[in-house]
Amino acid sequence: MFMKWARDYSRGDKVDAGKFGAAVIQWWLTIQPTTRKNWPPTYDALPDDFSFNYFNRGGPNGAFLMILCLGWWANALTPSTDFTDFNLVVGDVHWVLEQIASRAPSHS
């Protein structure tokens, strides 16, 4: 809700890595199409006509919010933290962005 009103992007320094990470994963899964709701994620071949419009379910700032959440989560991690879920989410976001880029029309 703070994103709507305050836009204080520095607030990520007060998050609990475990709880926040679980919430990020839950949100990430809710905006996925039904074919991508597996956790841990799977990387099956997508049909050529697959649409990533679902990524807009987070609103006009959906992608930005995900990157912001990853930054906050990363800042909350400590050397004793289990990085498994964080690395899986980063890898999945990276994969999605690569898929989007590979399907973008060429402007050359």
C-alpha positions in Angstrom: 0.0 0.0 0.0 2.9 2.4 0.7 3.8 2.2 -3.0 0.6 3.9 -3.8 1.0 6.8 -1.4 4.5 7.3 0.1 6.9 5.9 -2.5 9.6 5.5 0.2 11.8 3.0 -1.5 14.3 2.9 1.4 11.9 1.0 3.7 13.4 -2.4 2.8 16.0 -2.2 5.5 13.5 -3.3 8.2 12.3 -6.6 6.7 12.7 -10.1 8.1 14.4 -12.1 5.3 12.4 -15.3 5.9 9.0 -13.8 6.2 9.5 -11.3 3.4 11.0 -13.9 1.1 8.0 -16.2 1.6 5.6 -13.2 0.8 7.6 -12.4 -2.3 7.4 -16.0 -3.5 3.6 -16.1 -2.8 3.0 -12.8 -4.7 5.2 -13.9 -7.6 3.3 -17.2 -7.9 -0.1 -15.3 -7.8 0.8 -13.3 -10.9 2.0 -16.3 -12.9 -0.2 -18.0 -15.5 -1.6 -21.4 -14.5 1.1 -23.1 -16.5 3.9 -21.4 -14.3 2.6 -21.9 -10.7 5.1 -24.6 -9.7 7.5 -24.0 -6.9 10.4 -24.4 -7.3 9.9 -23.1 -10.8 10.2 -25.3 -13.9 11.4 -24.2 -17.3 9.4 -26.1 -19.8 9.4 -24.9 -23.4 6.7 -22.3 -24.0 4.5 -22.2 -27.1 5.5 -19.5 -29.6 2.2 -17.6 -28.9 2.7 -17.6 -25.2 2.0 -14.2 -23.7 3.7 -12.6 -20.8 0.8 -10.1 -20.3 0.4 -11.7 -16.8 3.5 -9.8 -15.8 1.3 -6.7 -15.9 -0.9 -8.1 -13.2 1.2 -6.1 -10.7 -0.1 -3.0 -12.4 2.0 -0.5 -14.4 4.8 -0.9 -11.8 4.7 -4.7 -11.7 8.2 -5.4 -13.0 9.6 -2.5 -10.9 8.0 -3.8 -7.8 9.5 -7.3 -8.3 13.0 -5.8 -8.7 12.4 -3.6 -5.7 11.3 -6.6 -3.6 14.4 -8.5 -4.7 16.6 -5.7 -3.6 14.9 -5.4 -0.2 15.1 -9.2 0.2 18.8 -9.2 -0.7 19.6 -6.4 1.8 17.9 -8.5 4.5 19.9 -11.6 3.9 22.8 -12.4 6.2 25.7 -14.9 5.8 23.7 -17.4 8.0 20.6 -17.1 5.8 19.6 -19.9 3.5 19.8 -18.3 0.0 18.1 -21.2 -1.8 14.7 -19.5 -2.3 16.2 -16.1 -3.0 18.4 -17.6 -5.8 15.4 -19.5 -7.2 13.3 -16.3 -7.4 16.2 -14.3 -8.9 16.7 -17.1 -11.5 13.0 -17.3 -12.3 12.7 -13.5 -12.7 15.8 -13.5 -15.0 14.3 -16.4 -17.0 11.0 -14.5 -17.5 12.7 -11.3 -18.5 14.9 -13.3 -21.0 11.7 -14.9 -22.5 10.1 -11.5 -22.8 13.2 -10.0 -24.5 13.5 -12.9 -26.9 9.9 -12.4 -28.0 10.1 -8.6 -28.4 9.8 -7.3 -31.9 13.1 -6.2 -33.4 13.4 -2.5 -34.1 16.4 -2.6 -36.4 
